[in-house]
């Protein structure tokens, strides 16, 4: 996929702009420190790998190491993840498959939830 670097750079810029510059979100970000979240979209062959650090999130299309959590879903399901209350329902319905540490995806969803405190 020749536009993969452009896509990952766009996602990385958006996440760092909205989630890493807000000092009020620091406690939520701390829970993801050092974690790796792999998102495999059934609509695309290339995964999106989120590597969380103190200062930013790096978005990659490949990761040689083990991910702490792998999420397998469709692109159309991602907007539903903005509401953390839907997470369990999405898993039960089969729209979202989680492999590994469920807490990682729960923390990411909580961080992205517009209703967060």
Secondary structure, DSSP 8 states (H G I E B T S, - for coil): -TTHHHHHHHHHHHHHHHHSS-GGGHHHHHTTTT-EEEEEETT-SS-EEEEE-SS-EEEES--SS--SEEEEE-HHHHGGGGSGGGHHHHHHHTSEEEEE-HHHHHHHHHHH-TT--
